[in-house]
Amino acid sequence: MYRKILIPIAVALLATGRAALADLDVVTTTTDLAAIAEAVGGDHVEAFSLTPGTRDPHYAEAKPSMIRRVHRADLFLAVGADLEIGWLPAVLRAGRNADVLPGATGFLDLSTAARLLDVPSGPVSRAMGDVHPRGNPHYWLDPENGRLMARAIAARLALLDPDGAQAYADGLAAFEAGLDRKLPDWRAALTPLRGRPVVAYHTSFRYLSVAFGFNIVDLVEPKPGIAPTASHLNGLVARIAAQDIGLLIVEPYYERRSSQFLSDKTGIRVAVVPQSVGAEEGIKTYFDLFDGVVAALGAREGP
């Protein structure tokens, strides 16, 4: 008798729980895409990133947990521009979800919505280092690209869920209004860096430099993705001194020995700059990311 009573109750609870869930299950390759999807979609989406903001998404490894997420996703968001080329194709194949494969309505490559920099004009080979044939994939570090990404996400959510179209339009409007409020403050805070030469560890911050007007004149890596050599670092020491370069920016997940060497030799200030949502504790939204960037760069240059 108890069994006859409990089964209908359980079914009712499951139905109630399902109704309370988000309308769309959104899976992303990075935390930045998940943060923008949540900002636009609000309660209508549940967004999950396959990689954490504390690690370089180039080098993620395919895991069973990723495959399970892909299998039940309604929408898949990728950075694209070959950022995830080493692991994403295998995850999508194993996920066995035709609705979120490239070419399907449930797959969105956000690089098609962004303005890409550093697109090679000729053939690309491994001898050039980690150069992406379609352009630099770190485009989310320009807030205006964030705006374009949010618009593309809102349009795709509305296509998949027409009943929620107004909610997605409202979420997009709120996101863009937030950018419009924050951008003048970010630009004002970084005014002292405008036109100044800066050294970066990797090419990740190219979009950031263009957005806020400072010049990345050299990299700690001799070529993108290639570990620095002693001769390259010694050459940087000479250049930093000759050009009076006062700032070196590095992502949190890179080794610090090389940057510390340059700082010890030249006095250059090393700023560890968050590159993604979740890169540091407290960076939970796309706006938090740029607040963190501005805090790391500071309003002064030099040691």
N, C-alpha and C positions, 0 to 999 in steps of 0.2 A: 504493500500500500504506500509506504513512504517513497518507494522508487517511482510509482506512478505520479506522485505529487511533485517530486524533486525534478524529474525530467522536464516538464513544462516550465517550471521556474527557471531552470538552467537555460533553456532555449530562449526564454523571455529576456534573461539577463544578457545573453550573448547578443541578441538583437538590439537591445538598448545600448550596449557598449559599442557596437558597430556604428549605430546612428550617431554616437557622440564623437566618433573618430573624424579626422580631417577628410575632406572630400577627395583629395588627391595625395597620393604617396609620391613624393619627389625625392629622387636620389641624385646626388651630385658627386663630382670628382673632387671638389675642394670645398672648404668651409666658407669661402667667400661667396661662391654660388649659392650655397645653402642659406647663408645669411640674407642675401638679396631676395631669394625666393620666399623666405619667411616674412620679410618686410613687406613684400608685395602681396603675398597670398594670405597672410594673417591666419585666422583659425581655419581657413579652407584648405590649408596644406600642412603636411608634415614633411619636413625636409631633413635629409640625413646625408652627411658627407662621408664618402668612402675613405678619405684620408684626413688626418688631423692637421691643424694649423701649425703644429710644432715641427713638422717634417717636410722635406722637399718632395712635392708630388710627382716630380720626374721619376723617382725611384721607388714608388710603392710596389708592393708585391700582391699578386692575386691571392685572395683568401676565400675560404668557403663562406664566411660571413658576408663578404661582398656579393658573392653569387646569389645568396639567398635574398639579399636586399634588391638586387636587380630583377630577380624573378617576379617579385610582387610589385614592382614600381609601375606607376602610371605615367611618369615623366622622368626622363633622364637628362641631366644637364652636364655638359662637358666644357672644359676650358677650350679644348681644341688646339689648333696650330701645332699639333704633334706633341703637346706637353705630356700627354698620358699614353703615348704610342707604345711604350715598353710594356704596359700591363693591361690597359683597358680593353683592347680587342679580345683578349682571352676571357676576361670577365664577362663581357657582353655575350660572347658565344656560349659560355657555360651557363649563363643565366636563363637561357631558353625562353626569352620573352620577346616575341617578334614585335610587340608594340613599342619597344624602346630601342630597337636597332637603328643604326644610321639610315636615314631615308624615311623612317616612319614618323608619324605625327608626334609620337611620344619621345622623340630624341631631338635635342636642341644643342647644337654646337655654338656656344656664345661668341666664338671668335669671328663668326660671320656677321655679328652685330657691332663689333668693336672696330675702332680705327687702329690698325696694326702698324708698328714701327719695325725698322730693321729688316725689311723684306729683301732678301738677297737679289741682286740684279743678274747674277750668273749662276753657273752650276755650284752645288754645295757638296763637299766631301768631308769625311771624318777628319781629314788633316786640318780642317778649319776649327776643330773643336765641336762643342755642342751648339751648332748653328742650326736654327730651324728654317727649313725652306719656305714656310708660309709666313714667317715673321716672328718677332719676339712674342712669346705667349703670356707674358706677365702684365697684360693690358689692364687688369682690374686695378692696378696701382695708379691709374689716372681716374679721378672721380667722375670726369665727364664720360669715360667709358663705362663706369658704373651706372650712370644714367641710361646709356644705350642698352646695357645688359638688362636693366630693370624693365625697360620698355619691351624688349624682346620676350622676356619671361612672362610679363603680364599678358601679352598677346597670345602666347602659347597656352597659358593657363586658361584663358577665356575660350580658346578653340577647343580645348579638351573638356571644359566644364562651362558651357554657355550659361547655365543658371547662375553661376558665380561671377559673371562678367563684370557686373557693377562693383562687386566687392574688390575685384582685382584692379579695376580702374581707380577706385578710391585708394587702394593700397599703393598703387604707382604714384598717384598725385601726392600722397603723404610722403613717400620716399623722395620724390623730386623736390618737394617743398623743404624737406630736411636738408638736402644737398644745397639748395639755394641759401638757406640760413647759415650753414656751416662753412661753405667755401670761402666767403670773404674773411672769416676769422682765421682759417687755415693759411690763406695766402698772406694775410697781414703778419701772422706769426713767423712765416718763413721769408719775409721780405729781405732780411739781412743776407740770405744765401743767394739772392737773385744775381745771376751773372758770374757767380764765383765758381772756381774750379774745385772739383771734388773727386776723390778716388773711391771706387766701389769695389766690393769683392767680386761680384758676379754681375751679369747683365740684367738682373731682376729689376733694378730700380731705374731703368731707362725711362719708363713712362712717368714715374714720379718726378724725375728731373725735368722732363719736358713740361709737365703740369705746373710745376712750381718754379721753373726758371733758373735752376742751377745747372752746371755743366759737368757731366762725368767725363773726365779727360783721360782716365786710365783705369785698369782693373788689376786687382791683386792676382787674379788668374791670368796667366800669359795668353791663354785662349779660353773661351767659355767652356767650363766643365773640366779644364785641365788644371791639376794641382800646381801651385806656384813653385818655381825653382829658386835656388839661391841667387843665380845670376839675374833673374827677373826682379826679385825683391831688391837687390842692390841697385839695379837700374831705377826702380821706383824711388829709392832713397834719394838718389841724385835729382830726379825730376821733382819730387816733393819740395826739396830744398831750393831748387832753381826757380820754381814757379810759386813759391810761398803758398803751397796748398795746405789748408788748415783742417780739412775734415775727411775722414775715411768712414764709409758706411758699409755695414755688413749685416747679413741676415742672421737671426739667432741660431740657426742650425749649422752654420759653417764653423770650421776650426778657427781658433782665435790666435794661435801661435804666430801666424804670419802678420796679422794686424798688429799684434803686440810688438813684434820685431820692428815694424815700421814706426810705431809710436815711440819706442825706445830710442831709435836712431834719429828721428826727426822732430819729435814732440807733437806730431799730428794727433788731433783728437779722434778717437774711435767711437763712433755711435752705433750701437746695436739697434737696428731699426726693424720693427715688426713688419713682416711681409704679407701676413694673412690674418684673417679673423681666427682667434684662438692661438696665435703665436705666443702670446703672453697672457697671464692670468688677468682677467678683467676685460679683455678684448672680445666681446660677444656679438657685436654688430658691425656692419660696414662703417658706420660713423665712428664707432670706437676705434676701428683700425686706424683711421686718419688722425684721430685725437692722439693715438699712441705714436704714430709717425712724427707728428709735430712735437710731441713731448720729447721724443728721442733725439730729433735733430736740434731742438732748442732754438733760441733766438740769437745765439752767439756763434761765432766761428773761431776755430783755433783751439789750442789746449787750454 
